[in-house]
Amino acid sequence: MSIVSKLFHLKAKIFLLLLTVFCASCYFKPTPVYLLKPQLQEGYWLWGKYFQVKQTDSLEVALAYDRSYEGYYKFNIIIKNNTRKPVLVDPAKFYYQLVWLTSESPIIDRIYAVDPEKEIIKLAKQESREIAAYRTDSANRALLAFFDLLGDLSDSGKNSANNLQNEVSSLRSNLEHQVQMQSIEKKLKQWQVKALRKTTLPPNFQITGDVFFPVKSEIEKIIIHVVVNGKEFLFPFKQYVEN
């Protein structure tokens, strides 16, 4: 068997070993599933989910629990502006409250919805850091390969081994970079396109989107407060946890 053939088979084995290790390192323990059952009877079914509906002063809000998603409660919301004036819709003002009973007095902890604009900025910074780190790593590997080549041009066996090591390192770096970029792009799409974002809603228009709240596993009941145009729309749910 020629040296080229041996190197090819060695590359293939190293690639399969690297891919196996990489895939094994991607395993995560399943997280609990949090289910929220709506407690209001006023509403309707849509997309397989029950939307609770509240109306006040020509504003209508419909809210349905979707699922738990990466440590968040995910809700689908529909807001209709039947007034004669535009209203501001800002999901960062939506919240729910936790009440802790103590010997002295109750402690109220207000949990706000995740602000999509802050998440988009955070992900944009993460994307920029990832691209910079990848380019720096690629440049460093190219520089090391150049010095290896200059080190001993006469020793072909040593150069072949170095080239193989550089190729494996490059392959691993490319794979990790692609995984990171795909994850960032997926999250960006969630916040940029699917999430409810801060919007001035004109008269006789409606808006739909997803709203996210941090999960609190210890609570049994939760009341979502949707604040629109200074009005609060309350939506009660009962929580069930399945492992």
C-alpha positions in Angstrom: 0.0 0.0 0.0 1.4 3.4 -1.0 2.1 6.2 1.4 -0.7 8.3 -0.2 -3.2 5.5 0.3 -2.2 4.9 3.9 -2.6 8.6 4.6 -6.0 8.6 3.0 -7.2 5.7 5.2 -5.7 7.4 8.3 -7.5 10.6 7.5 -10.8 8.7 7.1 -10.4 7.0 10.5 -9.5 10.2 12.2 -12.5 12.0 10.6 -14.9 9.2 11.8 -13.4 9.2 15.3 -13.6 13.0 15.5 -17.2 13.0 14.2 -18.2 10.4 16.8 -16.6 12.3 19.7 -18.2 15.6 18.4 -21.7 14.0 18.2 -21.4 12.4 21.6 -20.5 15.7 23.2 -23.7 17.2 21.8 -25.9 15.1 24.1 -28.0 17.0 26.6 -30.1 15.6 29.4 -33.9 16.0 28.7 -35.4 18.9 30.6 -38.9 18.8 32.3 -41.9 19.7 30.2 -44.0 22.5 31.7 -47.7 22.5 30.8 -49.9 25.5 31.6 -53.7 24.8 31.6 -55.9 27.9 30.9 -58.4 28.7 33.6 -60.8 31.0 31.8 -63.8 29.7 29.9 -64.0 32.7 27.6 -62.1 31.9 24.4 -61.7 29.8 21.3 -59.5 27.0 19.8 -57.0 27.9 17.1 -54.0 26.0 15.8 -54.6 23.2 18.3 -54.4 25.7 21.2 -57.0 27.3 23.4 -56.9 31.1 23.4 -58.3 32.9 26.4 -59.8 36.2 25.4 -60.1 39.5 27.3 -61.7 42.8 26.1 -61.4 46.3 27.5 -62.2 49.7 25.9 -62.2 48.3 22.3 -58.9 46.5 22.8 -59.0 42.7 22.5 -56.2 40.3 23.7 -56.2 36.6 23.1 -53.5 34.5 24.7 -52.6 30.8 24.4 -49.9 28.7 26.0 -47.7 27.0 23.4 -44.9 25.1 25.2 -41.8 25.3 27.3 -38.9 26.4 25.2 -35.2 26.5 26.3 -36.1 27.6 29.8 -39.0 29.8 28.8 -42.8 29.7 28.8 -43.8 30.3 25.2 -47.2 32.0 24.5 -49.0 32.9 21.3 -50.7 36.2 21.5 -53.2 38.1 19.2 -53.9 41.8 20.0 -56.7 43.7 18.2 -56.9 47.5 18.2 -60.6 48.4 17.6 -60.1 51.9 19.0 -59.8 55.1 16.9 -56.2 55.8 18.0 -52.9 53.9 17.6 -51.7 52.0 20.7 -48.2 51.0 21.7 -47.6 47.2 22.2 -44.5 46.5 24.1 -44.0 42.8 25.2 -41.2 43.9 27.6 -44.0 45.4 29.9 -45.9 42.0 30.1 -45.3 40.2 33.4 -46.4 37.7 36.0 -46.0 37.8 39.7 -44.8 35.4 42.4 -46.1 35.8 45.9 -44.0 34.4 48.8 -45.7 34.2 52.2 -43.4 35.0 55.1 -43.9 35.5 58.8 -43.7 39.3 58.5 -45.4 40.1 55.1 -45.9 38.7 51.6 -43.0 39.2 49.2 -44.0 39.9 45.6 -41.6 39.2 42.8 -42.5 40.5 39.3 -41.2 38.4 36.4 -41.2 40.3 33.1 -41.4 38.9 29.6 -38.2 38.6 27.7 -37.4 41.7 25.6 -36.8 40.6 22.0 -34.8 43.7 21.2 -32.3 43.0 23.9 -32.0 39.3 22.8 -31.4 40.4 19.2 -28.5 42.7 20.3 -27.1 40.0 22.5 -27.1 37.5 19.6 -25.6 40.0 17.2 -22.7 40.4 19.6 -22.4 36.7 20.0 -22.3 36.2 16.2 -19.6 38.9 15.9 -17.5 37.3 18.5 -17.9 33.8 16.9 -16.9 35.1 13.5 -13.8 36.9 14.9 -12.7 33.9 16.9 -13.1 31.6 13.9 -11.1 34.0 11.6 -8.4 34.3 14.3 -8.1 30.6 14.7 -8.0 30.1 10.9 -5.2 32.7 10.6 -3.2 31.1 13.4 -3.5 27.6 11.9 -2.4 28.9 8.5 0.6 30.6 10.1 1.6 27.5 12.0 1.3 25.4 8.8 3.5 27.9 7.0 6.2 27.6 9.7 5.9 23.8 9.7 6.5 23.8 5.9 9.6 26.0 6.3 10.9 24.0 9.2 12.0 20.9 7.3 11.1 20.7 3.7 13.3 17.6 3.2 11.5 15.5 5.7 8.4 14.4 3.7 7.1 12.0 6.4 7.2 14.7 9.1 5.5 17.2 6.7 2.8 14.6 5.9 2.0 14.1 9.6 1.9 17.9 10.2 -0.4 18.4 7.2 -2.7 15.7 8.4 -2.8 17.2 11.9 -3.5 20.6 10.4 -6.3 19.2 8.3 -8.0 17.5 11.2 -7.7 20.7 13.3 -9.2 22.7 10.5 -12.0 20.2 10.0 -12.9 20.3 13.7 -12.8 24.1 13.8 -15.0 24.4 10.7 -17.6 21.9 12.2 -17.7 23.8 15.5 -18.1 27.1 13.7 -20.9 25.9 11.5 -22.8 24.5 14.6 -22.4 27.8 16.5 -23.5 29.9 13.5 -26.6 27.7 12.8 -27.6 27.9 16.5 -27.2 31.7 16.4 -29.2 32.1 13.2 -32.0 29.9 14.5 -32.3 32.0 17.7 -32.1 35.2 15.7 -35.0 34.1 13.5 -37.0 33.3 16.6 -36.6 36.8 18.0 -36.6 38.8 14.8 -39.5 37.1 12.9 -41.6 35.0 15.3 -41.6 37.0 18.5 -44.0 39.8 19.3 -41.9 43.0 19.0 -42.5 46.5 20.1 -45.0 48.0 17.7 -47.3 51.0 17.3 -50.6 49.3 16.3 -52.8 51.4 14.1 -56.6 51.6 14.6 -58.6 48.5 13.3 -55.4 46.4 13.0 -54.2 43.3 14.8 -50.8 41.8 15.5 -49.7 38.3 16.4 -46.5 36.8 17.7 -44.8 34.8 20.4 -44.1 36.0 24.0 -41.6 34.4 26.3 -41.4 34.3 30.1 -38.7 32.7 32.3 -39.9 29.3 33.7 -40.5 29.0 37.4 -40.8 25.3 38.2 -41.9 25.7 41.8 -45.2 27.5 41.1 -48.6 25.9 40.7 -50.6 28.9 39.4 -49.6 31.7 37.2 -51.4 34.9 36.1 -50.0 36.6 33.0 -50.5 40.4 32.9 -50.6 41.8 29.4 -50.3 45.5 29.5 -51.5 47.5 26.5 -52.3 51.2 26.4 -52.2 51.4 30.2 -54.8 48.6 30.5 -54.0 45.2 32.1 -55.4 42.0 30.7 -55.1 39.0 33.1 -54.8 35.4 32.0 -54.7 32.7 34.7 -53.0 29.3 34.2 -52.4 26.2 36.3 -49.0 24.6 35.9 -48.2 20.9 35.5 -44.7 19.5 35.3 -43.9 16.3 33.4 -40.4 14.7 33.4 
